[in-house]
Amino acid sequence: MAANPDFIYQPPMSPYLDIVYQDNDLVVLNKPSGLLTVPGRLPEHQDCLQNRVLKVLPTATVVHRLDMATSGIILMALNKPAHVAISRQFEKRLTQKCYIARVFGKIENATGSVDQPLICDWPNRPKQKVDFEQGKASLTHYKVLSYRESTDGKTTTLVELTPVTGRSHQLRVHMLSLGHPILGDRLYAHEQALAMSKRLQLHAKMLQVSHPVSGETLTFSKACPFD
């Protein structure tokens, strides 16, 4: 749940649910930072996006997840055929995803790719780590959007991230591997980067899928809340 034993789960309550799109087969939501996608083991970790959706859409099932600290677009299926069809798109990497992050330091290259295999860091779970021997192939493309300099002279980079694979914590670890941890990252950021933001500055801005019934290409997006 959290590497920090002092962490207290305080999910945001307003808006309680932010529905971006809904039809007979899909519901697309904008998840706030600080809300679990699915319930945790402990009683105090039962409030989550899935349980909130189930109160109004009792057939909804989770197709993919966002980390608790990540905000943005997430899709749920409203029937079994839709769940199977959308899950297959994720498995075959037929979906398109785009994230926005603000990272510590200045990324010099305007564009690039991070091709670093990842595996669970078991002694420190839920953290992940780069492992070239046993890790699963993980690929992220990035594009620098802008730079910002704080009043104390620290530079940060706003970057667009396009994950090709969908490993746990992939974007967070890949940015760390470049030496540019995401601001506000409780798991991976060093002290300076952690202190620069109260939340993880990672947002799932866009998701593109094919509709499970019509086959129509659907693109959902939500503006980045921290820029």
C-alpha positions in Angstrom: 0.0 0.0 0.0 2.7 2.5 1.0 6.4 2.3 1.7 6.1 4.9 4.4 4.5 3.4 7.6 3.4 7.0 8.7 1.2 7.3 5.6 -2.4 7.9 6.3 -4.9 7.3 3.5 -7.1 10.3 3.1 -8.9 10.0 -0.3 -10.3 13.2 -1.8 -14.0 13.5 -1.5 -14.8 16.3 -4.0 -15.6 15.6 -6.7 -16.7 12.1 -5.4 -17.0 10.8 -9.0 -15.9 12.6 -12.2 -17.5 10.8 -15.1 -16.0 11.8 -18.4 -18.1 9.5 -20.7 -20.7 6.7 -20.3 -22.6 4.5 -22.6 -24.1 0.9 -22.3 -20.7 -0.7 -22.4 -18.1 1.7 -21.0 -17.6 4.3 -18.3 -14.6 6.6 -18.4 -13.6 8.6 -15.3 -11.1 11.2 -14.2 -9.5 9.7 -11.1 -8.1 12.2 -8.6 -4.6 11.9 -7.1 -4.8 10.2 -3.7 -7.6 7.8 -4.5 -7.0 4.0 -4.9 -8.3 2.4 -8.1 -9.3 -0.8 -6.2 -9.7 -1.5 -2.5 -6.7 -2.4 -0.3 -6.7 -5.1 2.3 -7.3 -2.9 5.4 -10.8 -1.6 6.3 -9.6 2.0 6.0 -8.5 1.3 2.4 -12.0 0.3 1.1 -12.9 3.7 -0.3 -11.6 3.6 -3.9 -12.7 4.4 -7.5 -14.1 0.9 -8.1 -16.3 1.0 -5.0 -17.5 4.5 -5.7 -18.5 3.5 -9.3 -20.2 0.3 -8.1 -22.6 2.4 -6.1 -24.1 3.9 -9.2 -23.1 1.4 -11.9 -23.2 -2.1 -10.1 -22.0 -4.0 -13.2 -18.7 -2.0 -13.6 -15.5 -4.0 -13.7 -11.9 -2.7 -13.6 -10.0 -3.2 -16.9 -6.8 -1.3 -16.0 -5.4 0.7 -13.1 -3.7 3.9 -12.2 -1.5 4.2 -9.1 -3.1 5.8 -6.1 -1.0 8.9 -6.5 -1.6 9.3 -10.3 -4.5 11.3 -11.5 -6.3 11.1 -14.9 -8.3 9.0 -17.4 -9.3 5.5 -16.4 -11.9 3.2 -18.1 -14.2 0.5 -16.7 -16.4 -2.0 -18.6 -20.1 -2.3 -17.9 -20.6 -5.9 -19.1 -18.5 -9.0 -19.6 -18.2 -8.8 -23.5 -17.0 -5.2 -23.2 -14.5 -6.3 -20.4 -13.1 -9.1 -22.6 -12.8 -6.9 -25.7 -11.1 -3.9 -23.9 -8.8 -6.2 -21.9 -7.7 -7.8 -25.2 -6.8 -4.3 -26.5 -4.6 -3.6 -23.5 -3.0 -7.0 -23.7 -2.2 -6.6 -27.4 -1.1 -3.0 -26.9 -3.7 -1.7 -29.3 -4.6 1.2 -26.9 -2.9 4.6 -27.0 -2.0 6.3 -23.7 -0.4 9.7 -23.0 0.7 11.0 -19.6 2.0 14.4 -18.4 4.7 14.6 -15.6 6.8 17.3 -14.1 10.2 16.0 -13.2 13.2 17.2 -11.2 16.0 18.8 -13.2 16.4 19.6 -16.9 16.0 16.8 -19.4 18.5 17.9 -22.1 17.2 15.8 -25.0 14.0 17.1 -26.5 12.8 13.6 -27.2 14.0 10.1 -26.3 13.1 6.6 -25.2 13.7 4.6 -22.0 14.1 0.9 -22.6 14.8 -0.6 -19.2 13.4 -3.9 -18.0 11.5 -3.8 -14.7 10.9 -6.2 -11.8 9.3 -6.0 -8.4 11.8 -4.9 -5.7 10.5 -7.6 -3.2 12.3 -6.4 0.0 11.0 -2.9 -0.7 7.6 -3.7 -2.4 5.5 -2.1 -3.8 8.6 -0.5 -5.4 9.9 -1.7 -8.7 13.5 -1.6 -10.0 15.5 -2.0 -13.2 16.8 -5.6 -13.7 18.5 -6.5 -16.9 18.6 -10.2 -16.1 15.1 -11.0 -14.8 13.1 -7.8 -15.5 10.2 -7.7 -18.0 10.7 -5.6 -21.1 9.5 -2.0 -20.5 9.5 0.9 -23.0 8.6 4.5 -22.6 8.9 7.4 -25.1 9.2 10.9 -23.9 9.0 14.5 -25.2 10.0 17.6 -23.4 7.2 20.2 -23.3 8.7 23.0 -21.3 11.2 24.0 -18.5 10.5 25.9 -15.3 12.9 27.5 -12.8 11.8 27.9 -9.2 12.6 31.0 -7.1 15.5 29.1 -5.5 17.0 28.3 -8.9 15.9 24.6 -9.3 14.9 23.6 -12.8 12.0 21.2 -13.5 10.9 19.7 -16.8 7.3 19.2 -18.0 7.4 16.1 -20.1 4.9 14.1 -22.2 5.2 10.3 -21.6 4.0 7.6 -23.9 4.3 4.1 -22.4 4.5 1.3 -24.9 4.3 -1.4 -22.2 2.2 -1.1 -19.0 4.4 -2.3 -16.2 3.7 -1.3 -12.6 5.3 2.1 -11.7 6.9 2.1 -15.2 6.9 5.8 -15.8 8.0 6.6 -12.3 11.0 4.2 -12.4 11.9 5.1 -16.0 12.1 8.8 -15.1 14.1 8.0 -12.0 16.5 5.9 -14.2 17.2 9.1 -16.3 18.1 10.9 -13.1 14.8 12.9 -13.2 12.4 11.7 -10.5 8.8 12.9 -10.7 8.0 15.7 -8.3 6.2 14.6 -5.2 6.9 10.9 -5.6 6.8 9.3 -2.1 8.3 6.1 -3.4 11.1 7.2 -5.7 11.9 10.9 -5.4 14.9 12.2 -3.5 14.3 14.7 -0.7 14.5 17.8 -3.0 12.0 16.4 -5.6 9.7 15.2 -2.9 9.5 18.6 -1.2 8.6 20.4 -4.4 5.1 19.0 -4.6 2.4 17.8 -2.2 1.2 15.3 -4.8 2.8 13.0 -7.4 3.0 15.2 -10.5 1.9 12.5 -12.9 -1.4 12.6 -14.9 -3.0 10.2 -17.3 -4.0 12.8 -19.9 -5.3 10.7 -22.8 -6.6 7.2 -23.5 -7.6 6.0 -26.9 -9.5 2.7 -27.4 -11.7 1.0 -30.0 -15.3 0.7 -28.8 -16.0 -2.9 -28.0 -19.3 -3.0 -29.9 -19.1 -0.5 -32.7 -15.3 -0.6 -33.3 -15.2 3.2 -33.4 -12.0 4.8 -32.2 -12.7 6.7 -29.0 -10.3 9.3 -27.6 -10.7 10.5 -24.0 -8.7 13.3 -22.4 -8.5 15.4 -19.3 -6.3 18.5 -18.9 -3.4 18.2 -16.5 -4.4 19.6 -13.1 -0.9 20.7 -12.0 0.0 22.8 -15.0 
